[in-house]
Amino acid sequence: MSTRMRAVATAVILVALAYYLYSHPPFEVAGRGELLVRTNEMNGTVAAYSAGTVLVIPGIHQTRHFDIRDQVYRPKRARVPRDPAPSSPTRGSPSVSS
């Protein structure tokens, strides 16, 4: 292979690699109010990141995003008993005498 062919092959490989990294960047971003958990598939280590950019190598790292903002539970409809049991007087309340 001539020197010129090697240079052209190297340039083509570098351009293809640059395009792949541009279209599929090896980074994940942990946004505001979000927790990013990165797991290393090779040895099982786990790291948590709350802000910033994290390197993620395809095939080695797996990432998951979790929302850490306050969450409020609001039931769709509260259950109301149809026939409530008679209530007993509580302590300290005045009793009614007849």
N, C-alpha and C positions, 0 to 999 in steps of 0.2 A: 504494500500500500504506500502510495506516495505521501509526501508531507502535506501536499495541498488537500488530498482526500481526507487525511486525518484531521486537518483543521476544519474542513467542512463538516465532517461527522461530529466532531466535538461541538461545533457551533450549533448544529441541529439538536443535539442532545441537550445542550444548555438552554436553548430556546424552549424546547418541549418541557424541561424541568421548570423553567421560570413560568411558563403558562400554567402548568399544573398547580404550582404553589400560589399563583395569583387567583386561579379559579376555585381552589380548595385550600384556603389558608390553614396551617396546622395550629391554629389558636382558637381558644374559646374565651368569651368575655363574660365575667360575672358582673352583672349590672347592679344598680342600686336596689336594695331590698331583696337580693337574691343570693343564694348560696350555691356555689359550684363544687361538686364533689368529683374528684378525679381518681379513678382506680387504675392501678398498674396491673395489667393482665398477666404479666410475666411472674411477678412475685406476690401479688395480692395486696400491696400496700395501698392505703387510702389517704388522700389529703383533701382538706376542705379549704376553699378560698371564698372570701366574702366580697372582695372587690379586685378589679384589675383584669389583666390578660394572662392566660395560662397556656403553656405549651402543651399541645395534645398531638401525640404521634399516632397516626392511624395504625391499627393492629396491635398497639402496645397499651394505649390508654383508652379508657372508656369514661365518659363524663355524663353527669346528671345535674340538672338544674332544679333547685327547690326554692319556693317563695317563702321568705322569712318575715314578711310583713304581718302585722296583727290580723288575725282572722277571727271573725265573729260567727258563732253558730246561731242561725235563725231558723227554727223549725217552720215548716210550711203551715201547719195548723196544730195548735195545742189541743191535747185531748182533755175534754171536760166531762167529768162523770155525770151520768144522767140522773142518778138518785144518790145525792151526797149523804154520807152518814151523818147522824146528828152530832153536832159539835159539843164538846164538853167545855165548861167554863175554864178559862186559864187562871193560873195563880195571880193573885193581886187584883183580879177584876171583881167589881162588886157583885155580890150574889143577890138575886131577886127572891124575896121571901113573900109568901102570901098569907 
